[in-house]
Amino acid sequence: MNDKHEKSLTKLHDELLRLPKDVREEFIKGFQRHSFSGRLDAYHSVRTIFGSGNVCSQTYLLFLSGRDRTDRSGKMTLPLQSLLCGAATDGLQGGLVILREPDFVATAHGSIPSFLTGTPRAQRQQLGAGTLLLDRANNRLSNESFLSDVSVDVMSWRHDGSAAADTEFSWMCTVEGATILSIGG
């Protein structure tokens, strides 16, 4: 950081400290975002539209929720993977990975009507040699890959198609997970 930026930061820090404590706390609170995560022992059913067969397996369903706000341009990125707290991963042998794109729903808050859209983003990771994906019953999955760096880009819009700046919203998301296990060395 150059000297000019360093001086600006110091000045900003000093001005913040001169604010009354309750005003300062409310300002900082405005930048906090709360989210919740949990893991459900679930079942995954696969059916075809042709009515032939129904395959059912045991899986982990990760449930995430929270409140957030878009920025001045009506956008924000929600980093789902970094929101997984201990409740989603406690007690599992091996790590927990996300198998499929998230199901994501968001609802705008406020007196001005606005719409929200979400676009999931993720990197597909191939399984390495000696790496297995296991379902909740410890059955080996046939998947050859899993998702990493999972996030959702959220955009807020007005009825005329323009960006809705600083839109507060609640969101819920579910993703399917599996344990990843390395065998051998």
Protein Blocks (a to p, Z undefined) as FASTA:
>chain_A
ZZklmmmmmmmmmmmmmpcfklmmmmmmmmpccddddddddddddddfkopajadddddd
ddddddddddfkopacddfklmpcfklmgoiacjdddfbdcddddddedjbdcddddddd
dddddddehiacddfkopacfbfbdcehiacddddddfkopacehiacdddddddddddd
dehZZ
